Amino acid sequence: MKQASNIWYKNPWILAALILGGLISLPLLPILAPIGAIALIWTQKKWGRGIKIGGTIATVIVGLFLLSFYATPSPETGANEPIGEAVSTETTEQDTESGPEGDDNSTRETDQASQLIEQDVKDNSATTNESKTDLYEVTAVVDGDTFKVSIDENEETLRLIGIDTPETVDPRKSVQCFGVEASNRAKELLAGKRVRLEADASQGERDKYGRLLRYAFLEDGRFFNKLMISDGYAREYTYDSAYKYQAEFKQAEIEAKTAKRGLWADDACITTTEPAPEPSSSPTPTPTSAPSPEPTPEPTPNVSTGHTFYTSSHHSAKFYYCDTDDGWKSLSASYLKSFSSAEQLLAKYPNRVLHEPCK
């Protein structure tokens, strides 16, 4: 009976199985298993000293490898679960040793992170104080493509991106065709209402006049910029470079032109470009006038050598000016035309009417 009970540790295969089992059990006994394996090796009387030393070295190497493997923190938990308690104890000891200095370092890192976040918010000025759900009250409508809103208790003037409506308030120009209608339509849709705003990084934050550049959406979801084009109150307008909704706006203008809506209607600008008093001041004599001095054109008495006459080449211009009338100085330089006589001017622009101060 004694001989049978001692067989298990004399059999090398059983010992090898026990050693392997001890190594595999490292997750539960990372230190005791290698020690037990080494103890079993040195209890074998039939093994030579060299075999025992070699087995001990191999067991230590394998044991250290497995121990280091299980001690390495995992990406998800920060430490391997089987020895989590030991790692947790070690971390607690380190935190205790760091003391107040460690707390100060943590506080400084938190402060630095907060400062970086604040800086990022400031740098993103194009979307500062604006989100996809924020609505801003319209405080005033300037014209069809410009209005004012209240943002954080500050009034900001907005210039809408991608559209241009006829002028009504530009002191350098007369009221343009369909400008009043466009302005009234904008007031109807925007006055006293709230809008959602959207910036476009390709167009910048503000224009040269300091106005915010934005797209505007009505509370019911309608895209105000596109709506003004679709209904014929505005033209598609690319200032300098392509913008986010350029293709969409261009298509909306084509459809408005095809349908002859708003300013594209055949009779939209007749009353503006053809003033009523023109026949009485036209240089061409009426067919019913008698053979008398009546056929002499009205502006002729004002034509004299050395005088210059001015007008604007813009399609909406109505008047022409003599050089003694300062009114010509308000004309846009890009459209300003000058002539040495009224006859030359009227030959090119027969629909122009002499400004009252020159008469």
Summary of the structure (lengths in Angstrom):
residues: 359
radius of gyration: 44.8
end to end distance: 143.7
largest distance: 158.2
contacts: 959
relative contact order: 0.06
helix: 46%
strand: 15%
